[in-house]
Amino acid sequence: MLMPRIFSAFIMLIIFLSSLFLFSGKIFPFIIYLSSLLALYEWSKLLKFNTQQKNIFLITSVILIYFTGRYSGDVNGRLILLLSSIFWVCVAPLFLIFNPKLKNFLLGSLIGWLIVIPLIISFDYLISLGPWIVLLVLTSIWLADSGAYFFGKQFGKRKLAPSISPGKTWEGFIGSIFVVTLFSIAMVYFKFVDSYSSILFFNLVLVLSVEGDLFESYIKRMAKVKDSGDLIPGHGGVLDRIDSLCSSLPFATLMLISPSFFGRII
């Protein structure tokens, strides 16, 4: 199981980096659109939409992805990112605390779109800042995930959310903070970022990325499945791979494109 996981991760990394840095970045939006649509398809399966509901949801999703990629202007884009950030900061924690059942088709659809669609806008803004900015933010999230896995395996004893995701521990979470903080300090030292306030920035991104992972675990537990899909060998589904990005990138993007409010970070 480990070798397919490593091989799949290597292939995904090659596709991601080549689409980001080669071909003038023209392929990158297509990769994001396709990944978003696949994630929304997996969402419809997790929420057990019937055939008619699934068709309505997916057709609407295609339309939303098209208009988001083509017509989301500066004001509209920022508004959607703000709504997404409010959801993850204020609403999603309530789902994790009270564990309600998402049985309403309209509500389930709206939450699915609010989770995935802002990811398109986030990448659109970040790529306009530069491909290295995209890689820098994503690297912090990937390092956080790796740090949590390593420290959790080595020292994990206290469960972070035992009823939602028994594999996550407080030791792993603290380890991820340690790794991301070292990464932030290194980025300032080597002048990749402008200020030590980036330590706070990257750790806020980390906290939201963990919340996204927990939220998807809550949805999967409700659906009584281990993974959102089986498209990626060793990794599960697309939603399994982007859940932490869906929760963290909208807020991170708002911070980066609003220096007059948050202060310049990168």
C-alpha positions in Angstrom: 0.0 0.0 0.0 2.9 2.3 0.7 4.5 2.0 -2.8 1.3 2.8 -4.7 0.8 5.8 -2.3 4.3 7.1 -3.0 4.0 6.5 -6.7 0.7 8.3 -6.9 2.0 11.2 -4.9 5.0 11.5 -7.3 2.7 11.5 -10.4 0.4 14.1 -8.8 3.4 16.3 -7.9 4.8 16.1 -11.5 1.4 17.0 -13.0 0.9 19.8 -10.5 4.3 21.4 -11.0 4.4 21.0 -14.8 0.9 22.6 -15.1 2.0 25.4 -12.8 5.3 26.3 -14.2 5.2 25.1 -17.8 3.0 26.0 -20.8 2.8 29.6 -19.5 0.5 28.2 -16.7 -2.4 27.7 -19.2 -3.0 24.1 -18.3 -3.1 24.9 -14.5 -6.7 26.3 -14.5 -7.9 23.2 -16.3 -6.4 20.9 -13.7 -8.1 22.9 -11.0 -11.5 22.9 -12.8 -11.3 19.1 -13.4 -10.2 18.4 -9.8 -13.1 20.6 -8.4 -15.7 18.8 -10.5 -14.4 15.4 -9.5 -14.4 16.5 -5.8 -18.0 17.7 -6.2 -18.9 14.4 -7.8 -17.4 12.6 -4.7 -19.4 15.0 -2.5 -22.6 13.9 -4.1 -21.8 10.3 -3.4 -20.8 11.0 0.2 -24.2 12.7 0.8 -25.9 9.8 -1.0 -27.8 12.0 -3.5 -30.3 10.0 -5.6 -29.8 9.8 -9.4 -32.0 12.9 -10.1 -30.4 14.9 -7.3 -26.9 13.9 -8.4 -27.6 15.0 -12.0 -29.0 18.3 -10.9 -26.1 18.9 -8.6 -23.4 18.0 -11.2 -25.0 20.0 -14.0 -25.2 23.0 -11.7 -21.7 22.4 -10.6 -20.4 22.5 -14.2 -22.2 25.8 -14.7 -20.9 27.3 -11.5 -17.3 26.2 -12.3 -17.6 27.7 -15.8 -18.9 31.1 -14.6 -16.5 31.1 -11.6 -13.5 30.6 -13.8 -14.7 33.1 -16.5 -16.6 35.9 -14.8 -15.7 36.1 -11.1 -14.5 39.7 -10.9 -12.4 41.3 -8.2 -15.3 42.2 -6.0 -17.3 39.1 -6.5 -14.2 36.9 -6.0 -13.3 38.6 -2.7 -16.9 38.3 -1.5 -17.0 34.5 -2.2 -13.6 34.1 -0.4 -15.0 36.0 2.5 -18.1 33.9 2.7 -16.0 30.7 2.5 -13.7 32.0 5.3 -16.7 32.8 7.5 -18.0 29.3 6.9 -14.8 27.7 8.0 -14.2 30.0 10.9 -17.7 30.2 12.3 -20.0 27.5 10.8 -17.9 24.4 10.2 -16.8 24.1 13.9 -20.5 23.8 14.8 -20.8 20.8 12.5 -17.8 19.2 14.1 -19.2 19.9 17.6 -22.8 18.9 17.1 -22.5 16.4 14.2 -25.8 17.1 12.5 -26.9 14.9 9.6 -26.8 16.5 6.2 -30.0 15.0 4.7 -31.4 18.1 3.0 -30.4 18.2 -0.7 -30.4 22.0 -1.0 -28.3 22.5 2.1 -25.9 19.7 1.3 -25.5 21.1 -2.2 -24.8 24.7 -1.0 -22.2 23.5 1.5 -20.5 21.4 -1.2 -20.3 24.4 -3.5 -19.2 26.7 -0.7 -16.4 24.2 0.1 -15.1 23.6 -3.4 -15.9 26.5 -5.6 -13.8 29.1 -3.6 -10.8 26.9 -4.2 -10.9 27.9 -7.9 -11.0 31.6 -7.0 -8.2 31.2 -4.5 -5.9 29.6 -7.1 -6.9 32.3 -9.7 -5.8 35.0 -7.3 -2.6 33.2 -6.1 -1.4 32.4 -9.6 -1.8 36.1 -10.5 0.6 36.8 -7.6 3.0 34.3 -9.1 3.4 30.5 -9.3 6.1 30.6 -6.6 3.5 32.1 -4.2 1.2 29.2 -4.9 4.0 26.7 -4.3 5.0 28.5 -1.1 1.5 28.4 0.5 0.9 24.8 -0.6 4.3 23.7 0.7 3.4 25.0 4.2 0.2 22.9 4.1 2.0 19.8 2.9 4.7 20.2 5.5 2.0 20.6 8.2 0.4 17.3 7.0 3.8 15.5 7.0 4.7 16.9 10.4 1.4 15.8 11.9 1.8 12.3 10.5 5.4 11.9 11.7 4.9 13.3 15.2 1.5 11.5 15.5 3.1 8.2 14.6 6.0 8.7 17.0 4.5 10.4 20.0 0.7 10.4 19.5 -1.3 9.4 22.5 -4.1 12.0 23.0 -6.8 11.9 20.4 -7.6 15.2 18.7 -11.1 14.3 17.7 -11.8 10.7 18.6 -15.4 10.6 17.5 -14.5 12.0 14.0 -11.0 11.0 13.2 -9.4 8.6 15.7 -6.0 8.7 13.9 -5.4 12.4 14.6 -3.6 13.3 17.9 -2.8 16.4 19.8 0.9 15.5 19.6 0.6 15.4 15.8 -1.1 18.7 15.7 1.6 20.3 18.0 4.3 18.7 15.8 2.7 20.3 12.7 2.8 23.7 14.4 6.5 23.1 15.2 7.3 22.2 11.6 5.4 25.1 10.1 6.9 27.6 12.5 10.4 26.4 11.5 9.4 26.6 7.8 8.2 30.2 8.4 11.4 31.3 10.1 13.4 29.8 7.3 11.4 31.6 4.7 12.0 34.9 6.4 15.7 34.2 6.9 16.2 33.4 3.3 14.0 36.4 2.3 11.3 34.4 0.6 8.8 36.3 2.8 8.9 39.9 4.1 8.0 39.6 7.8 8.0 37.4 10.8 4.2 37.9 10.9 4.3 35.1 8.3 4.7 32.7 11.3 1.2 33.7 12.4 0.0 33.6 8.8 1.2 30.1 8.1 0.0 28.7 11.4 -3.5 30.1 10.8 -3.4 28.4 7.4 -2.4 25.2 9.3 -5.3 25.4 11.7 -7.8 25.8 8.9 -6.2 23.0 6.9 -6.7 20.6 9.9 -10.3 21.8 10.2 -10.9 21.0 6.6 -9.5 17.5 7.1 -11.6 16.9 10.1 -14.7 18.2 8.3 -14.3 15.8 5.5 -13.7 13.0 8.1 -17.0 14.0 9.7 -18.8 13.7 6.3 -17.1 10.3 5.6 -18.1 9.0 9.0 -21.6 10.1 8.4 -21.5 8.3 5.0 -19.8 5.3 6.7 -16.9 5.2 4.2 -13.1 5.3 4.6 -12.3 7.4 1.6 -14.3 9.9 -0.6 -13.4 7.8 -3.7 -10.8 5.4 -5.1 -9.5 7.4 -8.1 -6.0 7.9 -6.6 -4.3 4.6 -5.6 -3.1 4.7 -2.0 -4.8 8.1 -1.4 -8.5 7.6 -1.9 -10.4 10.3 -3.8 -9.8 13.8 -5.0 -11.7 15.3 -2.1 -9.4 13.4 0.3 -6.4 15.2 -1.3 -7.9 18.8 -1.4 -10.0 18.9 1.7 -7.3 20.9 3.6 -6.8 23.2 0.7 -10.6 23.9 0.5 -10.6 25.1 4.1 -7.3 27.0 4.2 -6.7 28.7 0.8 -9.7 31.1 0.8 -8.6 32.7 4.1 -4.9 32.6 3.0 -5.7 34.2 -0.3 -7.7 37.0 1.4 -4.8 37.8 3.6 -2.4 37.9 0.7 -4.5 40.0 -1.6 -5.5 42.5 1.1 -2.2 43.9 2.4 -3.8 47.2 3.4 -5.9 45.3 5.9 -3.7 42.4 7.0 -0.3 43.8 6.3 2.2 42.7 3.7 3.3 39.1 4.3 4.8 37.8 1.1 
